[in-house]
Amino acid sequence: MRKQIQQEIERLKGMGAAYVDTRWYPFEEQEYLLMWNGNLKTTASARESGVGIRVLYKGAWGFSASSDLSDLGALYSKAFDNARVAAERVTFPVRLAEKDAIQAQFESPCKINPFDVSLDDKVAFLKAMDEKLNQEGVEQRTSDLNFIRKQIIFIDSEGSETEKLITEVFSGLRVSGRDSEGGSHERKFRLNRRGESRGWESFDMDYFNENADRIVKEMNQVLRADDCPKDKRDAILMPGILFLQTHETIGHALELDRILGYELAYAGGSFVTLDDFGKLQYGSKKLTARADATLPNSPGSFGYDDDGIPAKNTVLIDKGILIGAITGRQMVEEANAKAKKHIFNESGGANRATSFYRVPIERMTNINIDPGNDGTLEDIVKNTEKGIILDGEKSWSIGSNREQFHFATEIGWLVEDGEITDVVKNSTYKGDTVKFWNSLSLVGDESTTEVQFVDNCGKGQPNQIMQLGHSVPVCRFDNVTIGE
C-alpha cells in the first residue's frame, strides 16, 4: 500500500501537481456505552478504514476520499481533477509554509488497550458506577464510556512519512434532581488526566467512587440552595469551568483560519485582527496561554499534525500580550500575505482532520493556562473579600466574534471575608472577553491545575468533531457580573 501511494504521488507530480499528500487509515474504531438509571441504554461500536488525498495545483486544493481502495489510481486522479477545476476559480492562490521532511512514529501512551477489555467488564464498571450514584435526591443518573483507537499513516510529496497510533478514553458521570420549586439541577464529573498513560488503566474505581460521592453531595446542596445573587463579585473559576472559558474565548478566538474569516458562515469569526499580534493586551500580566501539543497523556497531543509537522508548544499569550495563534501551513502564509508583513515564522503544527474523509483544518491542540504563584484554592479564598467560586459548565452563549460571553455553572459557593459561606444555585457570570481576561488577578499554583478532556469540539463545514485537552489552574477574576 505504501509503495502504491508513493507511485501515485509521483504520477500526480509528473502531471503538474505542486504538492500531494495522503492520509491512510488502516483502521479507526470507536465504542460507546451509556447506562441510564440502571439500564444499559446504548452500546455502539464502529470500525472503518480508508484514504484521504489532497492535491495542490496552480494554487487550489483538490480532495478525494474513499473506504474502497480497489482502484487507488482513480482516487488520485479525482483529487487532481478537483484541484484542476478549482484552480480556474481560485481568488487567493494557496501557498504552504516551508517544512522539513521527516520520517517518524508516534504512539499515545496506553498500557491496556480498551478494545481488548471484554464487554462484560465494561458493563460491570458502568453498573458499579450506577449503583454508587443511586442515592437520595438523585432522579436521573448516567454513566458512560467512550473509546477511540486509530492508526494514521501520512505520506507527502515532500518526503515526509509519519505513522501514528492514537488511543483515547473518555468517561463521565452525571446526576440530576429537582429543587422544591421543580427546577432541575445536575452535577457532572468527567475523567481527566490520570498519570502518564491513557487506556483502560485510567479507570481507577476508588477515584471514580470518590467523585461519584462528591457530585451527589454537591447536587443535593444545590437543590437546597438559594439562587445566585445578582451582584458584582470576584469570580474564582475552578478547572471544571475555566477549561470552557479558555476553550471558547482563547482557543476558538485564536484559530488563524477563523481570524481570516473562514468560519463566519458556521460558528462565527474572531474579534482578533492580524494587526493585534504583538500589541493587544489580551489579559493581565498574570495570563500566559499556550497551544501545547507536547503535553503528555492528553487528547490534544498527537505527535504530528496532518501536514506532517511535529507537535509544538506555542505560546499564544505571553504575560497578557497576544503573540501567537493556532496555525497550519496554509494559513500562516495567507495571513502574512494579507497583513503585508511577517507575523508568523512557521506552522504551529495544528492542522488536523477528524477522519480520512475530511480535509485538515486548524484545530485546537491542548490550550493551556500556565499555573501561577498565588498558592492553593484556600490561599485564593483567603485573599478574597467578596467573591464566588464557580464550577461545572451548564450552558454557554458566545458572541458571534467571541468578543463577549455568558456562562451558567452547575454550582457556586459564595465567599465572604476570606471564607466560603453558602452554596448557591442557578449561578451565572458574563463579561467582555478582553476586559474579563484583563481582570485576572490571582492564578493558582501547580497543585490547583487539572487537565480537562474535551471529546466534542465541533468546527468546519461539513462539521468535524475533534478531541483535545485544557490544562488550567484555579483563577480569580475581579469585579465580575454574576446572577444575570
N, C-alpha and C positions, 0 to 999 in steps of 0.2 A: 504493500500500500504506500509506504513512504517513497519507494522508487517511482511508482506511478505519479504521485503528487509532484515530485521533483521534475519528472518528464513533462507534465502538463504545464507547470510553471515556466519551464524553459520554452515550451512551444508558444505560450502567450507572449513572452518577452520577445520572441522572434517575430511576432505579429505586430509589435509596436507598443505593448503594454509597458508603462513606466514602472509599475510595481504590481506584484501579485502576492497575496498571502492566503493560507489555508488553515482553518481550524478543524481538525478531525477529532470527533468524539467517539472513540471506540465504544464507550458506554457512558450513560448517565442514568442513575437510578435514584428514586425517591420513594419514601414510605412515610405515611401519616396515619396516626391513630388518635382517636378522640374518645374519651369516656365522659359521659354526661349523666350526672345523678345516678351513678351505679350501672348505667347501661353503656355498652360498647357501641357508640353511635356511628363511628366511622373507622374503617380500615381500608386504606387505599395504597396501592403501590403502582409504580410505573417504571418502565425502563425503555430507553431509546438510544439510538446511535445515529450518526450522520456526519456530514461535512458541510462547512460553510466557506465560500470562496469570495474574496474581494479582489477586484481588478481596478487599477488606476490607469486611465487612458486619456491623454490630452486634457488633464485637469479635472476629470469626472470619475466618480466611482460607479462601478457595476458590481452587483452582488447576485449570487445564486446559492441555493442550499437544498439538500435532499437527504433523506434517510436511505434512499435507493442508490447504491454505489455501483450498480451493474454497468453503467456507462459513464465513467468518470469524465471522459473527454467531452461529452455533451454538456456536463455541468460547467466545465471551464469555458467552453465556447459560449454558453448562455451568459455567464458573468461578463465575458469580454464584449458580447453583443450589447448587453445592457449598458456597459460603460461607453461604448461607441455611440449609442443613441443619446445618452445623457450628455456626451461631450458637445453635441450640436446645440444644446440648450443651456450650458453652464454659464453662470454670470460671474462667479468668482472661482477661478481655477484652483483646485486643491493642490497644496504643496505639503510635503511631510518634513518635519524636523529631522535633522541628522541623528543617526543612532549607530552604535557598534553592533556588528554581527556577533551573536552569542550562540553557544550550544550548551544547554543547561537543563537540569531537572529540579523539580520541587515536589515535596510531599508534605502535606499538612500533618502536624503531629497527631497520631492516633494509635493507641495501644490495642484497643478492641474494636474491630470493625462492627458497627451496629447492625450491618446486614448479615453478619454471621450469628447474631443472637436470635434465639428462637422466638416465634410469635408468642408462645406461652409465657416466656419470661417478660416480654414487653407488656403483655396484658396483665400479668401479675403485678408489675410495677404500678401500672395505672390503677389497678384495683386497690392496692395498698394506699396509694395517694387519695383515692376517692373515699376510702374508709376514714382516713385521717381528717379529711375536710368535712366529713359528715358530722357536724357539731351543732350545738344550739345556735339559733339565729340564722343559719345558712339555708336559704331556699333553693338556690341553684349552685351547683358546683361542677367544674370541669377540670380535667387534666389531659394533657396532650403530649405527643411525641412526634417529632419531625426530623427525618434523617435524609441527607443528600450525600451522594458519592459520585464522583465523575473523573474520568481521565480525559485530558485535553492535550493533543499534540499540535503544535503550531510550527508551520514551516513557511518561510517567505522567500522572495526573490533576491533578498539582500544577504542571504547566507545564514540567517538565524534559524535555529530549531530548538524548541523547548518542549518539555513534556511535564505535565502536572497531574498529580493525583490528589484531589481535594475531597476531604470528608468534613461534613458539617453536622452538628447535632443541636437541636433546639427543643425546648420543653417549657411548658407553662402550667401554672395552677391558677384557678380563678374561683372566687366565691362571691355570691351576691345575696342581699337580703333587703327587707323593706323597713323603713322607719315608721313611726307612729302615724305619720300623715300619708303613708302609702308610697312615699318616694323610694325608688330603687337605688342602691349603692353597691359598689363592688370593690374588691381589693384583689390585686394580681401579684404573682411572682413569676419571673422568668429566669431560666437558667442563664447565668453569666459565666465569665471565665473562671475555670477551676483548675489551678495548677498550670502546667505547661503542655498539656495534651488534651485533645478532644476526641471523644469516641464514647463507647458505652461506659467506660470507666468514669465519665463525668457524673453518672447518676448515683451519687452517694446518698443512701437512704437517710442517714442522720441529718445531712444538710437539707434535704427536701422536707423531712418531717419538721425540722426546726422552723423552716419558712412557712410550711402549711399552718402550723400553730400560730405563727405571727400574723399572717394575713387574716385568719379567722378572728383573732383577738382584735385587730385593728378595725376590721369591718364592723364588728359589734360595737366598738367605741364610736364609730361614725354614726351608726344607727341611733345612738342615744344622744348625739351631739347637737349643739345649736348650729345655726347657719353661720358661715363665714361672714364676718362684719364687712361692711363697705367702708374702706379705710385706705390710708396710705401707711404702709409698713415696710420695714426691711424684710425682703424675701430671702429666706435661706433655702436654696434648692438642693434636694438630695439627688444622688445619681439617677434615681428612678424617674425623675422628671427633667433633670439637666441634660440627660442624653438627648431628649426630644428637642429641647431648646437649642442645643448645639446642632442637631441634625437639620432642623428647619431654618434656622436663622444664621448659621455659619456654613454648614455643609452644602445645602442646596443653593444658597446665595452665592457661593464661590465656585460653582461648576462653570468652567470657562465657556462651554457651549451655551449655557443659559445666559451668561453675561452678554454673549454675542447675539442673543435673541432667538436661539433655536428651539426653545421650549415654550415660547409665547402662546402658541395655539393650543397647548395642552395643560401644562402645570404652571404657567406663569414665568415671568422673567426674573431679573435681579435688579435691585437698586444700585448695585455696584457698576461703575463705568471703568473703561480702560484707563482713564485719567486718574483714577483713585489709587492705583498701586504705587506704594511708596509714600503716599500722602495722607490717606484717610485715617483719622483716629477712630478706628472701628470700635475700640473698647478702652477701658482704663489700662494703666500700666501693669495691672495685675494679670492681664489676659495675654497668654501665649497659646495659640492653637496651631495644630499641625495635622496634615494628612499623612499618617504613618502606616504604610502597608508592610512594615517590617515587624510590627508588634506581634510577639509570639502568641499563638493559640487564640486567634480571633478570625471571624469570617471575612474581615476586610484585609486579611493577609493571604496572598495568593502566589507569591514568588515572582511571577512575570505577568504583565498585562497582555491584552490581546493585540498589541502592536509589537510584542516581543521586547518590551522594556522591563528591566529588573525593578522589583519593588523598591520604593523610595520612602524616605522620611522627609517630607517637605513642610517647612514652616509656612503657615498661611498668615498668621497674625503674630507679630513679634512685639511684645510689651505694648500691645494696643494698636500698633500700626499695621495696616494691611500691606503685605509684601508678596503674597503668593496666591495661587488658585489651584483648583483640581483640574488637571490638564492631560491631554493626549497629544500625539504627534501633529495631527492636522490643525487643531485649534490654536496651538501656540504660534504657528506660522501665520495663520489668518489674523490673530489678534495683533501681532507685531506689525503686519502689513496695514491693517486698518487704523492702528494707532499712529502709524508713520514714525515709530520709534521702537527701540528694542526693550521690551518688557520682560519677556521670558527667554531664558537661555536654552532650555531643552524641555522635552516632555516630562511630566511628573509621573508617568507610568500608571495612569488611572483610567485607561481606555479598556472597558470590559463589556462583554455581551452576556446575556443571561443563558444563552444556549447557542448551538451551532447554527440555528436558523434565524438568528438576529444579528444585526450589524453592531460592532462595538461603538459605544459612546462614552463620554466622560461620566464616571460613576464614583461616588464616594468610596474611599478606602476605609481606614479607621480614622475618623475625625475626632481628635482628642483635645482636651484641655490639660495643659501641664499643671501638676499639683503645685501648691504654693507653700508658704511657710507660716501660715496663720493658725496652725495647730489642728486639733481634732474638732469634731462636731460640738463637743462640750465646750471647747475653748471659744468657738464662734458664738455659741449661745450665750456664754457668759459676757461676751463683748457686745451683745445686742440689747438695747434698752426697750425697743418696741418692734417686734418682728413676728414673722410667721414661718414655720418650717413646712415645706410642701413636698409631696412625694406622690408618684404614680400618675401616669397620664390617663385622663378620662376623655377629653375631647380637645380639639385644637382647630384654630382658624388662622390662616396666614394671608397677609396682604398679597395682591397679585404680583408684586415685585419683592416680596419678602421684607418689606420696609416696616411692617408692623405685625402684631400677633395678639392672640387671645387664647389662653390655655385654661382648661379646667383640670383639677387634680383630684385624685381619689380621697386624699386625706390632708388635713392641715393641723398643725399644733401651734397655738398662739404662744408667743414669748413675751414676757413682761419682766423688765428689770433683771435681765440675765438668767431667767428661769422659765422652763416650759410650764405652762399652766393648762389650758383647756384644749381638747380636741374639737375641731370644727368640721362640718360637712359642707358640701357644695362650694368648696374653695376654688377660687379662680384668681388669675392675675393677667395683666395685659401691659403692653408698652410698645414703644417705637424701638426698632432693632438697635440702631446705633446709640440712642440715648440709654437704652437698657444696659447694653454691654459696657458703656462708659460709667454706669453706676456700680460696677463690680468693685466691691471694697475689701472683701476677705475671700481668700482661696485656701481651702483645707489642704492639709499635708497628704503624703502618700497613703497614710492609714485610712483616709476618707475616700480614696479612689476605688471605683469599680469599673470593670469593662462590661458594658451593657451590649448584648447581642441584638441585632435587628435582622429579621428574616423576610421583611415585606416592603422594602423600599422600591416604590414604583417610579418609573420615568420612561420617556420616549414614546414614539408612535411608530409601529404598534408598541403597546406597553411592555416593558421589561421589568421583572421583579428581581431584585438583587439583594445579596446578603452582605452585611458589614458589621462593624462594631464601633463603640464610642467609649474611650477611657476618660472618665470625668471624675473630679473630686466634688466634695460639697463646696458650694459657693454662695456668698451673700451679696445681694443687690440692694442698694439703698433707695428708700422712698418710692416704693412700687405701688401702683394702684391694684387693690385686691377686692374681691367680692362683687365685682360688677360684670 
